[in-house]
Amino acid sequence: MVQPVIRVAGLGKSYETAAGLFPALKGVDLDVRPGEFIAIMGPSGSGKSTFMNLLGCLDTPTVGDYFLAGENVAHMDKDALALLRNRTLGFVFQGFNLLPRMSLQDNVALPLVYAGVDRETRQAKARELLAKVGLGNYAESLPNRISGGQQQRVAIARALVNEPRLILADEPTGNLDSHTSEEIMRLFEELNGEGITIVLVTHEPDIAAHCKRQVRFLDGQIVSDQLTTGDSA
Amino acid sequence: MIHPMLGEAWLAMGANRLRTALTMLGMVIGVGAVVIMMAIGQGAQYAVQQTISTMGSNLFIVLSGSFTTAGVRSGSAGAPTLNVADANAIAELDGVVNVAPTHQGTRQLVYGSQNWSSQVIGTTPEYLDARAWNIVNGAGFGDSDVRSATRVAIIGKTVAENLFGDDDPVGKTMRIQQNPFIVIGVLGSKGQNLDGRDQDDTVIIPLTTAQRKVFGTPFLGSVRMIMVQAESAETMPRTMESVTSLLRQRHRLREGVPDDFFMRNLSAAAESEAETTRTMSILLGAIASISLLVGGIGIMNIMLVSVTERTREIGIRMAIGARQRDILSQFLLEAVMISFAGCLLGLLLGLAIALAINAFTGMVIVISGSAALIAFVVAAGVGIFFGWYPAQKAARLDPIEALRYQ
């Protein structure tokens, strides 16, 4: 059997609040195998954002284990987590989160700077990926020169630049109109078709319908986990 | 790793040009002030050292003692207690380099239709050695001139100008107290001494000639003053002690009888003058560095603002793999670059103003490489010191919080 990209076992996270310890995530188990395309769904406060932050190695769990590419990362220190985010994960955010002063090419190449890759390789790689997402002609432009959908494509190129094992997308279409959202989802489907594993948070059923598997959160627990059926939801 | 970060720091500085420029201005003024103050302070020190070096180094003088007649005391060099034999005996002591017995006073000089009042010093050839005084025109006199009391004179620049005008004084005859003297040499210029007296307004003649023809002496061979040059500043106190005991022995002074001569350390006065200017120079530098400190605080202030403004950027960088030390060095580098750029401009500004001060007021300024080096090191230090806290603050941000920041 193929080793899962993600294996989460009994994962829990509690926050200190004025009212006492608040359990945002209550013992979650989940396996993600290579090549999967999963939608994480659920209302606000269901724990899906907490879960994504843990998957993204931006936070550490209170209890439980998280194996990322076979390695237990639940208790790693901050530098080790930074290294994982840099080498193993790619992030796509709702707000695109490009750095406004840098050209698109430099934005895409930024993870490679922290990976210590030399300048020529960085630029070549960044241009290649910009071309892949259809923005090859905008390499020297600044982010504010292009549309939101184009910015999100650049962000996807940036997420891909380090050849990650997994792409984490947090409401990637939340700031886009339905037409552009469709385009972005088609890009994700294409990438998944090339074998890239994607975990995507959304609360829109028609966005989730693009994914192969849908996991639903409620009150810090997984309430349903099913494969997408039919050709639309 | 450093290379792309330099570019980023440059971009960040360029993103808000006015703010960066104003922040830099604090450093420009600080470094500029330090450079100017150091240039002026070191210039003052240099000027004093120049004056001191014209006096001659490691010198002390022995003056003949005072005498008391009916309760009236004569003051130093009033009594004829020193003589040439004393000087010769001092010359035999260890640690003594030059000994010059002198007899001096103010006399009227006459040449042709010109006359001029000047200080006349009767002494031996060692006097010029002790004072490191060279002859620029003609020659000096020798021991044989002292032995035979020849009427020759070496004159200072001021005397030459006032008495001889454009004529070449060497070989001319002038009169001191009706006695004709042949001018055989002109001294190099020494300028003013520490008291402000013109050292070039001087005529030097053989000691014996002075004693017999110009001043007259109570006893043959008595002198008012003996100038002694010690080997070094360190051995000077010891040399002065041995001169004291030698003279007491020669003058047959018993235990408990006070000295019949006075001693004065010329170098000590000069040293204290040098010390004063050194202190002043340090004080000026210290005051100037306060403005450097203020400039540093300006950098810290702006970096704190910058960290807050760029919280989201920091979150993004962390999400894509920046470690804490990457964020720390990014902001630290930015602070150091602002500091360095400010320092460089301050250095140029300081130099320009220092040169302008020199050009317009004639004040002596000294621009030393060490001052520039100090300014640079301080600027880098200020950048790191005041950049550290904001950079640390940036590096310790929680990536989730930072990403959520609007």
Interface residues (C-beta under 8 A of the other chain):
Chain A: N53 G56 L58 D59 K78 D79 A82 L83 R85 N86 R87 F91 F93 N97 L99 R101 M102 L110 P111 V113 Y114 A115 G116 R119 R158 N162
Chain B: M1 H3 P4 M5 L11 A12 A15 R312 E313 G315 I316 R317 M318 A319 I320 G321 A322 R323 Q324 R325 D326 P399 I400 L403
